[in-house]
């Protein structure tokens, strides 16, 4: 869940000496001081390494939790949006962070924090995209056929002109293909990381990327030469 956004200094109530001298003014000054302290703590936490943020979250440090959310929210949202569509991404992103905060005490650093978050995000996205596979969510080797058969939701509308064809073609791919393209070509992950995230072999990750790119090329060619698709 997103931490409550702290008010900026500009949003704090202004008060003069007379206000400060009254009980309500004293309370306002105290609240402003507490808010400023929270902002300072959050900003300091944002500069911490992942390991320090994890320790802070495990200790219940709200500034560390805020920093954790700020560091990974955009990545998680973007990944889910490209797999499931932007309409589903907000709710699924919140779900991912709820799961992360609930499970953070069990995080022991066997994988990088970013890999752990990607895994949570991909699992949530693919579970949403393929409800028929949700009953069998045990971590196991995923076959090529299972990766390819995950259903693709309808492509989103209203994309900017320069990205319209790419976004449409990506949106029409099966969700499993979409996930491996986004992880490799957008997020820049290596196949060993992708295999760990998806729970598949490195060879499967490579073959799925090859097949996904081939499908992307066909769809982009069709969009370019189809009705109204010429550029």
C-alpha positions in Angstrom: 0.0 0.0 0.0 1.3 3.4 -0.8 2.5 5.3 2.2 0.7 8.5 2.9 2.3 11.2 0.9 3.8 13.7 3.3 2.7 17.3 2.8 5.3 19.6 1.2 6.5 22.7 3.1 4.3 24.7 0.7 1.2 22.8 1.9 1.8 23.4 5.6 -0.4 26.0 7.2 1.1 29.4 7.6 1.0 30.9 11.1 2.4 33.9 12.8 3.5 34.5 16.3 0.0 35.1 17.5 -1.1 31.7 16.1 1.9 30.0 17.7 1.0 31.5 21.1 -2.5 29.9 21.1 -3.1 26.2 21.9 -4.2 25.6 18.3 -1.2 27.5 17.1 1.1 25.4 19.2 -0.4 22.2 17.9 0.0 23.5 14.3 3.6 24.3 14.9 4.2 20.9 16.4 2.4 19.2 13.5 4.5 21.2 11.0 7.7 20.2 12.9 6.6 16.5 12.8 5.8 16.7 9.1 9.2 18.3 8.4 10.9 15.5 10.4 9.0 12.9 8.4 10.0 14.5 5.1 13.6 14.7 6.2 13.7 11.1 7.3 12.0 10.0 4.0 14.5 11.9 1.9 17.4 10.5 3.8 16.1 7.0 3.4 15.7 7.4 -0.3 19.5 7.6 -0.6 20.0 4.3 1.3 21.1 1.0 -0.4 18.5 -1.6 -0.9 19.9 -3.7 2.0 19.4 -0.8 4.4 15.9 -0.1 3.2 15.0 -3.8 3.7 16.4 -3.7 7.3 14.4 -0.5 7.9 11.2 -2.0 6.6 11.8 -5.1 8.7 12.2 -2.9 11.7 8.9 -1.0 11.0 10.6 2.2 9.9 8.0 4.2 8.0 10.6 6.3 6.3 12.2 3.2 4.9 8.8 1.9 3.7 8.2 5.2 2.0 11.6 5.0 0.3 11.0 1.4 -0.7 7.7 2.4 -2.4 9.1 5.4 -4.0 12.1 3.4 -5.5 10.0 0.6 -7.0 6.5 1.9 -7.7 7.2 3.2 -11.2 9.0 0.1 -12.2 6.3 -2.2 -10.9 3.5 -0.2 -12.4 5.3 0.0 -15.8 5.9 -3.7 -15.9 2.4 -4.6 -14.9 0.9 -2.0 -17.3 2.7 -3.5 -20.3 1.6 -7.1 -19.4 -2.0 -6.4 -18.3 -2.8 -2.9 -19.5 -2.8 0.4 -17.7 -6.4 0.0 -16.4 -5.4 -3.0 -14.3 -2.0 -1.7 -13.3 -2.9 0.6 -10.4 -4.8 -2.0 -8.4 -2.3 -4.7 -9.1 0.6 -2.5 -8.2 -1.0 -1.8 -4.8 -1.5 -5.6 -4.4 2.2 -6.2 -5.1 3.3 -3.7 -2.5 0.9 -5.1 0.1 2.4 -8.6 -0.6 5.9 -7.1 -0.4 5.4 -5.4 2.9 3.7 -8.5 4.4 6.6 -10.7 3.2 9.5 -8.4 3.8 10.4 -10.0 7.1 11.1 -13.2 5.2 13.4 -11.5 2.7 17.0 -12.8 3.3 18.8 -11.3 0.3 19.1 -14.6 -1.6 18.1 -12.5 -4.7 18.4 -8.8 -5.3 15.5 -6.8 -4.0 14.8 -5.6 -7.6 14.6 -9.3 -8.7 12.3 -10.1 -5.8 10.0 -7.2 -6.7 9.9 -8.1 -10.4 9.0 -11.6 -9.5 6.1 -10.4 -7.3 4.9 -8.1 -10.1 5.2 -10.7 -12.9 3.4 -13.3 -10.7 0.6 -10.8 -10.0 0.3 -9.8 -13.7 0.4 -13.3 -15.1 -2.0 -14.6 -12.5 -4.4 -11.8 -13.5 -3.9 -12.5 -17.2 -4.2 -16.3 -16.9 -6.9 -17.1 -14.3 -7.0 -20.7 -15.4 -3.3 -21.2 -14.4 -3.8 -19.4 -11.0 -4.7 -22.7 -9.2 -1.3 -24.1 -10.0 0.9 -21.2 -8.8 3.6 -23.4 -7.3 7.1 -22.4 -8.5 8.1 -24.9 -11.1 9.6 -25.0 -14.6 7.3 -23.3 -17.0 7.0 -24.9 -20.4 7.2 -23.1 -23.7 3.6 -24.1 -24.4 2.3 -22.7 -21.1 4.2 -19.4 -21.7 2.7 -19.0 -25.1 -0.8 -19.9 -24.1 -1.3 -17.2 -21.5 -4.1 -15.1 -22.9 -3.6 -11.5 -24.1 -6.1 -8.8 -23.1 -7.3 -6.4 -25.6 -4.7 -3.7 -26.7 -5.0 -0.4 -25.0 -6.2 2.7 -26.8 -5.1 6.3 -26.9 -1.3 5.7 -27.2 0.8 8.6 -28.4 1.3 8.5 -32.1 5.1 7.7 -32.0 4.5 4.7 -29.9 1.1 3.6 -31.2 2.2 0.7 -33.4 4.7 -0.7 -30.9 2.2 -0.5 -28.0 -0.5 -2.1 -30.0 1.7 -4.9 -31.2 3.0 -5.6 -27.7 -0.6 -5.5 -26.4 -1.6 -8.2 -28.8 1.1 -10.7 -27.8 0.3 -13.5 -25.3 1.0 -12.3 -21.8 3.9 -14.7 -21.4 5.7 -13.4 -24.5 4.9 -9.8 -23.4 6.5 -10.4 -20.0 9.8 -11.7 -21.4 10.0 -8.9 -23.9 9.4 -6.2 -21.3 11.8 -7.8 -18.8 14.6 -8.1 -21.4 14.1 -5.3 -23.9 12.5 -2.6 -21.7 13.9 -3.4 -18.2 17.3 -4.6 -19.5 17.5 -7.8 -17.5 19.7 -10.7 -18.4 18.3 -14.2 -19.2 19.5 -15.7 -15.9 17.5 -12.9 -14.0 14.5 -13.4 -16.2 14.6 -17.2 -15.7 14.7 -16.6 -11.9 11.7 -14.2 -12.1 9.6 -16.4 -14.3 10.5 -19.7 -12.8 11.8 -21.1 -16.0 15.1 -22.3 -17.5 17.5 -19.9 -19.1 17.0 -21.7 -22.4 13.2 -21.2 -22.2 13.7 -17.5 -21.5 15.9 -17.2 -24.6 13.5 -19.2 -26.9 10.5 -17.2 -25.7 12.2 -14.0 -26.4 13.1 -15.2 -29.9 9.5 -16.2 -30.6 8.1 -13.1 -29.0 10.2 -10.8 -31.2 9.2 -12.8 -34.3 5.6 -12.3 -33.4 6.2 -8.6 -32.8 7.8 -8.2 -36.2 4.8 -9.8 -37.9 2.3 -7.7 -36.1 4.3 -4.5 -36.7 4.5 -5.3 -40.4 0.8 -6.0 -40.5 0.0 -2.7 -38.8 2.3 -0.8 -41.2 0.7 -2.2 -44.3 -2.8 -2.7 -43.1 -5.8 -0.3 -43.6 -4.8 3.0 -42.1 -1.5 1.5 -41.0 0.9 3.1 -43.5 3.3 5.5 -42.0 
